Amino acid sequence: MFFAALAFGAFGGVAGALMGLVEIRDPDALAARLRCPGLWLSLAIQALLATAIVAAYQLSGFRLNVLLCLNVGAASPAILRGFMTQVPPLPPGRIG
């Protein structure tokens, strides 16, 4: 079940980007977008981040069902933005 949860979390992480591809109506523009390495790199990064968040939930004792794994995966960009806003900014100057 753990690996299935990770797979559903990864799919949830890339579902939004895949929906963006569905909205491209021009076949030539869609083909060009699908050939772009940046698309595949961003999808891989989104899947890895979503998988990491689902794994963190699972390993911390929360048991997520399939629907929650999809939801957490899809919400992973918002979750990470929330974490980043909690990091205090460093004042300008020399580090170290």
N, C-alpha and C positions, 0 to 999 in steps of 0.2 A: 504493500500500500504506500510505503514511503516514496518509492520511485515513481509510482503513478501520480502521487501528489505533486512531485517535482515536474513531471511532464505536463500536467494540467496547469500548473503555475506558469511554466514557460510559454505555453500556448496563450494563456491569458495575457502575458506580457507583450506578445506580438500581435494580439488580436486587433488592437486599435490601429496599428500601422497597416495591417492587412485590409482593414475596412477602408483606410485611406486609398489603397490601391483600387478597390472596387469602385470608388467614385470617379476614377479617371475614365472618361468616356472615349477619348481618342485612342484608337488602337496603336498608332505610331508612338504616341506619348507613353502609353503603358509599356510597350515593348522597350522603349529607351530607358524607362525607369527600372524595369526588371533586369536590364543589362548593367545597371549602375552598381559598382561594387560597394558604394556607400550605403545603399539600401540594405544589402545583405549584412554588412558590418553592423549597421545600427540595429537590425533585427536580432543578430546574434548577441549583441550587448544587452538589448532589452530582455531577451530570453534568459541570459545569465543572471542579470540583476533580479528579475522576477523569481527565478529558481532559488537564488540565494535568500530572498526574503521568505519564501514559502518554507525553505529548509530551516531558517532561523525560528519560524513559528513552530514547526514540527519538533525540532530538537529542544525547544524550550518547554515542551510539555503540552502545547495546544494541539489538539487533534482536529485538523481541518478536513471536512468532506470535500468531494470533488467540486461542488459549486463554490465553496469558499476558496478553494485553491485557484479557480479561475478568477474569482473576484479579487483576491489578494494580488494575483499576477497582473491583472488589468490596472489595479490601483498602485502598483509599485512605483511609477514615476511620482505620484503624489506623496507616497510614503517617504521616498528618498528626498523630495523637496522639503518635506516637513522636518526630516532629520537635519538637513543642511541649514535650515533657518535657526536651529538651536545652537549651532556652532558660533561662538562669539567671533566677531571680526577682529583681525589683528591690526593694531595701529601701524601706520607706515613707519618704516625704519629698518634697521638691520636686525636680522634674525640670528640668534646664537650668541 
